[in-house]
Amino acid sequence: MTKAAQGGAPSRREKRRQAILDAARAVFLEQGYGATSLNDIVSVSGGSLATLYDLFDGKAGLFQEMIEQECEDFFGGLRAEDLDEKPLREALRVVARQFFDGVIQQPKMSLLRVVVAEAPHFPEVGATFYRAGPERGRKMVSAYLGKQSQRGFLEIDDPERAADVFVALIIGEFQMKVLCGEDVRFPPEEVDRYLDYALDVFLKIYEHRRSGSETQDPSKRTGVSTS
């Protein structure tokens, strides 16, 4: 385990790894995957091709690790245990805001443009991105929705399909607009109104309607199990 993994200062090897990843991200976004050579990346990061191969085993491995790091940065703040401690709507709001911000942030959309452009020629590029990004997000949302359905807060027969509905409501047409190059910017209050509306629609479809005879214990409105 490296010092960085233990919480200490990053080792020289970890610093070199990160420098190469940072350079790779900049070069891939500027030139695309197919047009980028490892020499292009080394000319930006410094070091040698031998070090790059030792750390990443080539361009495909480097691209995969860069994608995984980007997606970890995106999803790392969404911890299941933190969501479980929040009231249902508040937890969904946190997830919704994370997804929405990811869609309208140009750096992340620039990476998606590269993937979309390169995938027909390099299918592994598309597969790597999908597994680390959209598929991971779908599974995370699906798992949370399924858990809340089991606890009685939602009525969902197919959590994966419900996760698709949730994500579609949040990113809507915005992802396509950004992919097509539109400068999508909103005042914070407009974003809040949009996300609130999307959550209203989602919960109108899936929220469990409690009868008057059912308990109204406050803990049951948080998603925290009392068992």
ChimeraX commands (.cxc) that place a marker at each C-alpha (Angstrom):
marker #1 position 0.00,0.00,0.00 radius 0.5
marker #1 position 1.36,3.44,-0.92 radius 0.5
marker #1 position 1.73,6.30,1.50 radius 0.5
marker #1 position -1.00,8.11,-0.41 radius 0.5
marker #1 position -3.36,5.19,0.14 radius 0.5
marker #1 position -2.50,5.27,3.85 radius 0.5
marker #1 position -3.30,8.96,4.07 radius 0.5
marker #1 position 0.32,10.16,4.03 radius 0.5
marker #1 position 2.22,12.09,1.40 radius 0.5
marker #1 position 2.06,10.54,-2.08 radius 0.5
marker #1 position 5.12,8.57,-3.10 radius 0.5
marker #1 position 7.28,9.58,-6.04 radius 0.5
marker #1 position 5.67,6.80,-8.06 radius 0.5
marker #1 position 2.17,8.07,-7.22 radius 0.5
marker #1 position 3.15,11.61,-8.18 radius 0.5
marker #1 position 4.46,10.34,-11.51 radius 0.5
marker #1 position 1.28,8.31,-12.06 radius 0.5
marker #1 position -0.90,11.35,-11.41 radius 0.5
marker #1 position 1.21,13.58,-13.65 radius 0.5
marker #1 position 0.75,11.12,-16.51 radius 0.5
marker #1 position -3.01,10.87,-15.85 radius 0.5
marker #1 position -3.34,14.66,-15.84 radius 0.5
marker #1 position -1.38,14.93,-19.08 radius 0.5
marker #1 position -3.38,12.11,-20.67 radius 0.5
marker #1 position -6.65,13.81,-19.84 radius 0.5
marker #1 position -5.54,17.09,-21.41 radius 0.5
marker #1 position -4.18,15.43,-24.56 radius 0.5
marker #1 position -7.09,13.01,-25.03 radius 0.5
marker #1 position -9.59,15.86,-24.73 radius 0.5
marker #1 position -7.69,17.98,-27.23 radius 0.5
marker #1 position -6.78,15.34,-29.82 radius 0.5
marker #1 position -9.13,12.42,-29.22 radius 0.5
marker #1 position -8.17,8.85,-28.39 radius 0.5
marker #1 position -7.22,7.61,-31.84 radius 0.5
marker #1 position -5.05,10.58,-32.77 radius 0.5
marker #1 position -3.14,10.58,-29.49 radius 0.5
marker #1 position 0.17,8.77,-29.21 radius 0.5
marker #1 position 1.93,7.88,-25.99 radius 0.5
marker #1 position 4.78,10.15,-27.07 radius 0.5
marker #1 position 2.29,13.04,-27.12 radius 0.5
marker #1 position 1.39,12.32,-23.52 radius 0.5
marker #1 position 4.97,11.87,-22.34 radius 0.5
marker #1 position 5.95,15.16,-23.97 radius 0.5
marker #1 position 3.43,16.86,-21.66 radius 0.5
marker #1 position 3.91,14.82,-18.50 radius 0.5
marker #1 position 7.65,14.34,-18.68 radius 0.5
marker #1 position 9.29,11.05,-17.79 radius 0.5
marker #1 position 9.68,8.17,-20.21 radius 0.5
marker #1 position 7.66,5.72,-22.26 radius 0.5
marker #1 position 9.11,2.92,-20.15 radius 0.5
marker #1 position 7.59,4.46,-17.01 radius 0.5
marker #1 position 4.23,4.91,-18.71 radius 0.5
marker #1 position 4.16,1.27,-19.82 radius 0.5
marker #1 position 5.23,0.15,-16.37 radius 0.5
marker #1 position 2.40,2.09,-14.73 radius 0.5
marker #1 position -0.42,1.61,-17.26 radius 0.5
marker #1 position 0.61,-1.12,-19.71 radius 0.5
marker #1 position -0.09,1.07,-22.74 radius 0.5
marker #1 position -2.63,3.54,-24.10 radius 0.5
marker #1 position -5.75,1.46,-23.44 radius 0.5
marker #1 position -4.78,0.91,-19.81 radius 0.5
marker #1 position -3.98,4.60,-19.39 radius 0.5
marker #1 position -7.31,5.66,-20.88 radius 0.5
marker #1 position -9.18,3.18,-18.70 radius 0.5
marker #1 position -7.54,4.43,-15.51 radius 0.5
marker #1 position -8.15,8.05,-16.50 radius 0.5
marker #1 position -11.85,7.29,-17.04 radius 0.5
marker #1 position -12.10,5.39,-13.76 radius 0.5
marker #1 position -10.49,8.29,-11.90 radius 0.5
marker #1 position -12.88,10.79,-13.48 radius 0.5
marker #1 position -15.87,8.66,-12.55 radius 0.5
marker #1 position -14.58,8.08,-9.02 radius 0.5
marker #1 position -14.27,11.84,-8.58 radius 0.5
marker #1 position -17.87,12.15,-9.76 radius 0.5
marker #1 position -19.44,9.34,-7.73 radius 0.5
marker #1 position -17.12,9.39,-4.73 radius 0.5
marker #1 position -19.26,11.88,-2.84 radius 0.5
marker #1 position -22.37,9.72,-3.12 radius 0.5
marker #1 position -21.91,7.21,-0.31 radius 0.5
marker #1 position -24.79,4.80,0.26 radius 0.5
marker #1 position -24.56,5.07,4.04 radius 0.5
marker #1 position -24.83,8.87,3.87 radius 0.5
marker #1 position -27.89,8.69,1.63 radius 0.5
marker #1 position -29.54,6.15,3.94 radius 0.5
marker #1 position -29.35,8.61,6.83 radius 0.5
marker #1 position -31.24,11.33,4.95 radius 0.5
marker #1 position -34.99,11.70,4.42 radius 0.5
marker #1 position -36.03,10.16,1.12 radius 0.5
marker #1 position -36.60,13.36,-0.82 radius 0.5
marker #1 position -33.43,14.97,0.54 radius 0.5
marker #1 position -31.36,11.94,-0.48 radius 0.5
marker #1 position -32.87,11.92,-3.97 radius 0.5
marker #1 position -32.18,15.66,-4.19 radius 0.5
marker #1 position -28.49,15.08,-3.44 radius 0.5
marker #1 position -28.25,12.45,-6.17 radius 0.5
marker #1 position -30.23,14.59,-8.61 radius 0.5
marker #1 position -27.98,17.59,-8.08 radius 0.5
marker #1 position -24.86,15.48,-8.59 radius 0.5
marker #1 position -26.16,14.08,-11.87 radius 0.5
marker #1 position -27.39,17.46,-13.11 radius 0.5
marker #1 position -24.12,19.21,-12.31 radius 0.5
marker #1 position -22.22,16.44,-14.07 radius 0.5
marker #1 position -24.27,16.94,-17.22 radius 0.5
marker #1 position -23.84,20.69,-17.50 radius 0.5
marker #1 position -20.15,20.82,-16.57 radius 0.5
marker #1 position -18.16,21.31,-19.75 radius 0.5
marker #1 position -15.08,19.25,-18.74 radius 0.5
marker #1 position -17.18,16.13,-18.17 radius 0.5
marker #1 position -19.17,16.69,-21.35 radius 0.5
marker #1 position -15.94,17.21,-23.28 radius 0.5
marker #1 position -14.86,13.75,-22.20 radius 0.5
marker #1 position -18.21,12.31,-23.25 radius 0.5
marker #1 position -17.84,13.94,-26.68 radius 0.5
marker #1 position -14.48,12.21,-27.10 radius 0.5
marker #1 position -15.99,8.86,-26.15 radius 0.5
marker #1 position -18.96,9.26,-28.52 radius 0.5
marker #1 position -16.67,10.27,-31.39 radius 0.5
marker #1 position -14.15,7.47,-30.84 radius 0.5
marker #1 position -16.41,4.55,-29.87 radius 0.5
marker #1 position -17.30,3.49,-33.46 radius 0.5
marker #1 position -13.58,3.04,-34.21 radius 0.5
marker #1 position -12.45,1.93,-30.75 radius 0.5
marker #1 position -15.35,0.02,-29.11 radius 0.5
marker #1 position -13.28,-0.58,-25.98 radius 0.5
marker #1 position -13.29,3.18,-25.36 radius 0.5
marker #1 position -17.08,3.27,-25.24 radius 0.5
marker #1 position -17.26,0.11,-23.14 radius 0.5
marker #1 position -14.75,1.43,-20.62 radius 0.5
marker #1 position -16.63,4.69,-20.20 radius 0.5
marker #1 position -20.04,3.05,-19.96 radius 0.5
marker #1 position -18.97,0.58,-17.26 radius 0.5
marker #1 position -17.20,3.19,-15.14 radius 0.5
marker #1 position -19.77,5.95,-15.61 radius 0.5
marker #1 position -23.39,5.45,-16.73 radius 0.5
marker #1 position -23.61,1.80,-15.67 radius 0.5
marker #1 position -22.12,2.52,-12.25 radius 0.5
marker #1 position -24.51,5.43,-11.74 radius 0.5
marker #1 position -27.50,3.35,-12.83 radius 0.5
marker #1 position -26.57,0.54,-10.43 radius 0.5
marker #1 position -26.07,2.98,-7.56 radius 0.5
marker #1 position -29.46,4.65,-8.08 radius 0.5
marker #1 position -31.15,1.30,-8.65 radius 0.5
marker #1 position -29.73,-0.13,-5.41 radius 0.5
marker #1 position -30.88,2.88,-3.41 radius 0.5
marker #1 position -34.38,2.84,-4.90 radius 0.5
marker #1 position -34.69,-0.90,-4.36 radius 0.5
marker #1 position -33.70,-0.51,-0.72 radius 0.5
marker #1 position -36.23,2.26,-0.16 radius 0.5
marker #1 position -38.91,0.16,-1.83 radius 0.5
marker #1 position -38.14,-2.76,0.50 radius 0.5
marker #1 position -38.46,-0.39,3.45 radius 0.5
marker #1 position -41.86,0.74,2.28 radius 0.5
marker #1 position -41.08,4.30,1.24 radius 0.5
marker #1 position -41.40,3.67,-2.50 radius 0.5
marker #1 position -43.52,1.30,-4.57 radius 0.5
marker #1 position -41.17,-0.08,-7.21 radius 0.5
marker #1 position -41.37,-3.43,-9.00 radius 0.5
marker #1 position -38.32,-2.86,-11.20 radius 0.5
marker #1 position -35.61,-0.71,-9.53 radius 0.5
marker #1 position -33.44,-0.64,-12.65 radius 0.5
marker #1 position -36.26,0.73,-14.78 radius 0.5
marker #1 position -37.12,3.23,-12.04 radius 0.5
marker #1 position -33.46,4.33,-11.99 radius 0.5
marker #1 position -33.66,4.94,-15.74 radius 0.5
marker #1 position -36.75,7.09,-15.21 radius 0.5
marker #1 position -35.05,9.05,-12.42 radius 0.5
marker #1 position -31.93,9.81,-14.44 radius 0.5
marker #1 position -33.96,10.73,-17.53 radius 0.5
marker #1 position -36.04,13.19,-15.52 radius 0.5
marker #1 position -32.92,14.82,-14.10 radius 0.5
marker #1 position -30.73,15.19,-17.17 radius 0.5
marker #1 position -33.63,15.50,-19.62 radius 0.5
marker #1 position -32.71,17.39,-22.76 radius 0.5
marker #1 position -29.78,19.14,-21.10 radius 0.5
marker #1 position -27.26,16.42,-21.92 radius 0.5
marker #1 position -28.11,16.55,-25.62 radius 0.5
marker #1 position -27.92,20.35,-25.64 radius 0.5
marker #1 position -24.47,20.31,-24.06 radius 0.5
marker #1 position -23.25,17.53,-26.37 radius 0.5
marker #1 position -24.36,19.65,-29.31 radius 0.5
marker #1 position -22.28,22.55,-28.05 radius 0.5
marker #1 position -24.92,24.78,-26.50 radius 0.5
marker #1 position -23.78,26.90,-23.58 radius 0.5
marker #1 position -26.24,25.74,-20.94 radius 0.5
marker #1 position -26.23,27.98,-17.89 radius 0.5
marker #1 position -28.94,28.54,-15.33 radius 0.5
marker #1 position -29.34,30.77,-12.27 radius 0.5
marker #1 position -29.20,28.64,-9.10 radius 0.5
marker #1 position -32.85,29.31,-8.32 radius 0.5
marker #1 position -33.89,28.04,-11.75 radius 0.5
marker #1 position -31.90,24.84,-11.24 radius 0.5
marker #1 position -33.59,24.38,-7.86 radius 0.5
marker #1 position -37.03,24.78,-9.42 radius 0.5
marker #1 position -36.24,22.31,-12.18 radius 0.5
marker #1 position -34.89,19.65,-9.82 radius 0.5
marker #1 position -37.82,20.10,-7.45 radius 0.5
marker #1 position -40.22,19.61,-10.35 radius 0.5
marker #1 position -38.37,16.49,-11.52 radius 0.5
marker #1 position -38.50,15.03,-8.01 radius 0.5
marker #1 position -42.20,15.87,-7.71 radius 0.5
marker #1 position -42.88,13.91,-10.89 radius 0.5
marker #1 position -40.73,10.95,-9.82 radius 0.5
marker #1 position -42.27,10.71,-6.36 radius 0.5
marker #1 position -45.77,11.09,-7.75 radius 0.5
marker #1 position -45.10,7.91,-9.72 radius 0.5
marker #1 position -43.22,5.86,-7.14 radius 0.5
marker #1 position -43.73,7.19,-3.61 radius 0.5
marker #1 position -45.67,4.85,-1.34 radius 0.5
marker #1 position -49.05,6.28,-0.41 radius 0.5
marker #1 position -49.58,5.50,3.26 radius 0.5
marker #1 position -53.06,4.92,4.59 radius 0.5
marker #1 position -54.23,6.62,7.76 radius 0.5
marker #1 position -53.81,3.38,9.69 radius 0.5
marker #1 position -50.10,3.13,8.91 radius 0.5
marker #1 position -47.58,4.36,11.43 radius 0.5
marker #1 position -46.18,7.84,11.09 radius 0.5
marker #1 position -43.04,7.18,13.14 radius 0.5
marker #1 position -40.60,9.97,12.12 radius 0.5
marker #1 position -37.79,7.47,11.55 radius 0.5
marker #1 position -39.84,5.91,8.76 radius 0.5
marker #1 position -39.63,9.15,6.83 radius 0.5
marker #1 position -35.84,9.07,6.76 radius 0.5
marker #1 position -35.03,5.75,5.17 radius 0.5
marker #1 position -33.28,4.62,8.38 radius 0.5
marker #1 position -34.30,1.15,9.43 radius 0.5
marker #1 position -35.24,0.71,13.10 radius 0.5
marker #1 position -34.77,-3.04,13.03 radius 0.5
marker link #1:1,2 radius 0.2
marker link #1:2,3 radius 0.2
marker link #1:3,4 radius 0.2
marker link #1:4,5 radius 0.2
marker link #1:5,6 radius 0.2
marker link #1:6,7 radius 0.2
marker link #1:7,8 radius 0.2
marker link #1:8,9 radius 0.2
marker link #1:9,10 radius 0.2
marker link #1:10,11 radius 0.2
marker link #1:11,12 radius 0.2
marker link #1:12,13 radius 0.2
marker link #1:13,14 radius 0.2
marker link #1:14,15 radius 0.2
marker link #1:15,16 radius 0.2
marker link #1:16,17 radius 0.2
marker link #1:17,18 radius 0.2
marker link #1:18,19 radius 0.2
marker link #1:19,20 radius 0.2
marker link #1:20,21 radius 0.2
marker link #1:21,22 radius 0.2
marker link #1:22,23 radius 0.2
marker link #1:23,24 radius 0.2
marker link #1:24,25 radius 0.2
marker link #1:25,26 radius 0.2
marker link #1:26,27 radius 0.2
marker link #1:27,28 radius 0.2
marker link #1:28,29 radius 0.2
marker link #1:29,30 radius 0.2
marker link #1:30,31 radius 0.2
marker link #1:31,32 radius 0.2
marker link #1:32,33 radius 0.2
marker link #1:33,34 radius 0.2
marker link #1:34,35 radius 0.2
marker link #1:35,36 radius 0.2
marker link #1:36,37 radius 0.2
marker link #1:37,38 radius 0.2
marker link #1:38,39 radius 0.2
marker link #1:39,40 radius 0.2
marker link #1:40,41 radius 0.2
marker link #1:41,42 radius 0.2
marker link #1:42,43 radius 0.2
marker link #1:43,44 radius 0.2
marker link #1:44,45 radius 0.2
marker link #1:45,46 radius 0.2
marker link #1:46,47 radius 0.2
marker link #1:47,48 radius 0.2
marker link #1:48,49 radius 0.2
marker link #1:49,50 radius 0.2
marker link #1:50,51 radius 0.2
marker link #1:51,52 radius 0.2
marker link #1:52,53 radius 0.2
marker link #1:53,54 radius 0.2
marker link #1:54,55 radius 0.2
marker link #1:55,56 radius 0.2
marker link #1:56,57 radius 0.2
marker link #1:57,58 radius 0.2
marker link #1:58,59 radius 0.2
marker link #1:59,60 radius 0.2
marker link #1:60,61 radius 0.2
marker link #1:61,62 radius 0.2
marker link #1:62,63 radius 0.2
marker link #1:63,64 radius 0.2
marker link #1:64,65 radius 0.2
marker link #1:65,66 radius 0.2
marker link #1:66,67 radius 0.2
marker link #1:67,68 radius 0.2
marker link #1:68,69 radius 0.2
marker link #1:69,70 radius 0.2
marker link #1:70,71 radius 0.2
marker link #1:71,72 radius 0.2
marker link #1:72,73 radius 0.2
marker link #1:73,74 radius 0.2
marker link #1:74,75 radius 0.2
marker link #1:75,76 radius 0.2
marker link #1:76,77 radius 0.2
marker link #1:77,78 radius 0.2
marker link #1:78,79 radius 0.2
marker link #1:79,80 radius 0.2
marker link #1:80,81 radius 0.2
marker link #1:81,82 radius 0.2
marker link #1:82,83 radius 0.2
marker link #1:83,84 radius 0.2
marker link #1:84,85 radius 0.2
marker link #1:85,86 radius 0.2
marker link #1:86,87 radius 0.2
marker link #1:87,88 radius 0.2
marker link #1:88,89 radius 0.2
marker link #1:89,90 radius 0.2
marker link #1:90,91 radius 0.2
marker link #1:91,92 radius 0.2
marker link #1:92,93 radius 0.2
marker link #1:93,94 radius 0.2
marker link #1:94,95 radius 0.2
marker link #1:95,96 radius 0.2
marker link #1:96,97 radius 0.2
marker link #1:97,98 radius 0.2
marker link #1:98,99 radius 0.2
marker link #1:99,100 radius 0.2
marker link #1:100,101 radius 0.2
marker link #1:101,102 radius 0.2
marker link #1:102,103 radius 0.2
marker link #1:103,104 radius 0.2
marker link #1:104,105 radius 0.2
marker link #1:105,106 radius 0.2
marker link #1:106,107 radius 0.2
marker link #1:107,108 radius 0.2
marker link #1:108,109 radius 0.2
marker link #1:109,110 radius 0.2
marker link #1:110,111 radius 0.2
marker link #1:111,112 radius 0.2
marker link #1:112,113 radius 0.2
marker link #1:113,114 radius 0.2
marker link #1:114,115 radius 0.2
marker link #1:115,116 radius 0.2
marker link #1:116,117 radius 0.2
marker link #1:117,118 radius 0.2
marker link #1:118,119 radius 0.2
marker link #1:119,120 radius 0.2
marker link #1:120,121 radius 0.2
marker link #1:121,122 radius 0.2
marker link #1:122,123 radius 0.2
marker link #1:123,124 radius 0.2
marker link #1:124,125 radius 0.2
marker link #1:125,126 radius 0.2
marker link #1:126,127 radius 0.2
marker link #1:127,128 radius 0.2
marker link #1:128,129 radius 0.2
marker link #1:129,130 radius 0.2
marker link #1:130,131 radius 0.2
marker link #1:131,132 radius 0.2
marker link #1:132,133 radius 0.2
marker link #1:133,134 radius 0.2
marker link #1:134,135 radius 0.2
marker link #1:135,136 radius 0.2
marker link #1:136,137 radius 0.2
marker link #1:137,138 radius 0.2
marker link #1:138,139 radius 0.2
marker link #1:139,140 radius 0.2
marker link #1:140,141 radius 0.2
marker link #1:141,142 radius 0.2
marker link #1:142,143 radius 0.2
marker link #1:143,144 radius 0.2
marker link #1:144,145 radius 0.2
marker link #1:145,146 radius 0.2
marker link #1:146,147 radius 0.2
marker link #1:147,148 radius 0.2
marker link #1:148,149 radius 0.2
marker link #1:149,150 radius 0.2
marker link #1:150,151 radius 0.2
marker link #1:151,152 radius 0.2
marker link #1:152,153 radius 0.2
marker link #1:153,154 radius 0.2
marker link #1:154,155 radius 0.2
marker link #1:155,156 radius 0.2
marker link #1:156,157 radius 0.2
marker link #1:157,158 radius 0.2
marker link #1:158,159 radius 0.2
marker link #1:159,160 radius 0.2
marker link #1:160,161 radius 0.2
marker link #1:161,162 radius 0.2
marker link #1:162,163 radius 0.2
marker link #1:163,164 radius 0.2
marker link #1:164,165 radius 0.2
marker link #1:165,166 radius 0.2
marker link #1:166,167 radius 0.2
marker link #1:167,168 radius 0.2
marker link #1:168,169 radius 0.2
marker link #1:169,170 radius 0.2
marker link #1:170,171 radius 0.2
marker link #1:171,172 radius 0.2
marker link #1:172,173 radius 0.2
marker link #1:173,174 radius 0.2
marker link #1:174,175 radius 0.2
marker link #1:175,176 radius 0.2
marker link #1:176,177 radius 0.2
marker link #1:177,178 radius 0.2
marker link #1:178,179 radius 0.2
marker link #1:179,180 radius 0.2
marker link #1:180,181 radius 0.2
marker link #1:181,182 radius 0.2
marker link #1:182,183 radius 0.2
marker link #1:183,184 radius 0.2
marker link #1:184,185 radius 0.2
marker link #1:185,186 radius 0.2
marker link #1:186,187 radius 0.2
marker link #1:187,188 radius 0.2
marker link #1:188,189 radius 0.2
marker link #1:189,190 radius 0.2
marker link #1:190,191 radius 0.2
marker link #1:191,192 radius 0.2
marker link #1:192,193 radius 0.2
marker link #1:193,194 radius 0.2
marker link #1:194,195 radius 0.2
marker link #1:195,196 radius 0.2
marker link #1:196,197 radius 0.2
marker link #1:197,198 radius 0.2
marker link #1:198,199 radius 0.2
marker link #1:199,200 radius 0.2
marker link #1:200,201 radius 0.2
marker link #1:201,202 radius 0.2
marker link #1:202,203 radius 0.2
marker link #1:203,204 radius 0.2
marker link #1:204,205 radius 0.2
marker link #1:205,206 radius 0.2
marker link #1:206,207 radius 0.2
marker link #1:207,208 radius 0.2
marker link #1:208,209 radius 0.2
marker link #1:209,210 radius 0.2
marker link #1:210,211 radius 0.2
marker link #1:211,212 radius 0.2
marker link #1:212,213 radius 0.2
marker link #1:213,214 radius 0.2
marker link #1:214,215 radius 0.2
marker link #1:215,216 radius 0.2
marker link #1:216,217 radius 0.2
marker link #1:217,218 radius 0.2
marker link #1:218,219 radius 0.2
marker link #1:219,220 radius 0.2
marker link #1:220,221 radius 0.2
marker link #1:221,222 radius 0.2
marker link #1:222,223 radius 0.2
marker link #1:223,224 radius 0.2
marker link #1:224,225 radius 0.2
marker link #1:225,226 radius 0.2
marker link #1:226,227 radius 0.2
view
